[in-house]
Amino acid sequence: MSSKCIRDTVSKVKTKYQDGYIVNTDTTPLKKQYEEMHKIGVNINQIAKKVNSTGDLYPEEKQELKEMVKELWRILRSSQLK
């Protein structure tokens, strides 16, 4: 890329930023929600693998799954309110 081309590109980006086309957003809350949901998903997959291999789902595992699904819904609903 030539230096003129780079200057033109930088100029265009500056203009878009000044005109409000470029918006900086803090995605930290979304990253935290993703991490929480990922951990829950890993736990659900572990239980699913065990159930698929043994065919057994114990009452405490069923309750744990229900709680994890409730937590997933809580996270999703809280993200919609913001």
N, C-alpha and C positions, 0 to 999 in steps of 0.2 A: 504494500500500500504506500502510495506516495505521501509526502508530508502535506501536500495540498489537500489530498483526499481525507487524511486524518483530521486536519483543521476543519474541513467542511463538516465532517461527521460530528466532531466535538461541538461545533457551532450549532448544528441542528439539535443535538441533545440539550444543549444549554437553553435554546429557544423553547423547546418543548417543556423543559422543567420550569422555566419562568412563566410560561403561559398556562401552567397547571395541568399539563398532559401527563406528567410523570408524578406519581403519588407514592410517597414512602409510607409503608404500612408496617406496624409492629405485629409480627406473626407469632410472637412468643406464646400467647395463650393457645393458639391453634396447635403449635408444636407440643405443648404440654398435654392437650387433649388427645392428640394423636398418640403420644407415648402411652398414656393411660389406656387408651382403647387397644393399642397393640399388645400390651401386657395381658389384658383380659382375653384378647383373641388367642394368644399363645396358650393360656390356661384352658380355654375352651377346646382348642385343638388337641391338647394332651388328653383331656377326658374323652374326646371323640375317638382318638386313636385306640385308647384302652377299651372303650365300649365296642368299637368295630372289631378288635382282635379277640375279645373274650365273650362279647354278647351280653355282658353284665353291666347294669347301671344300678348302683346302690342308691338308696334313698338320700344319703348325705351328699352324694355326687349330683343327684337331681336337684337338691336344694341349692347346692353351690352354683350349678348352672343357672338356676332361676335368679339368684342374687347377682351373678355376673351380667345377665341380660338386663336386669333392672339398672345396674350401674351404667351399662352402655347407653340405655335410654336416658338416664339422668344426664350423662355427658352431652349427648346429642341435643337434648332439650335446652340445656344451659347455653350451648353455643348459639342456638336460635334466638335467645333472648337478648344477646349482646349486639 
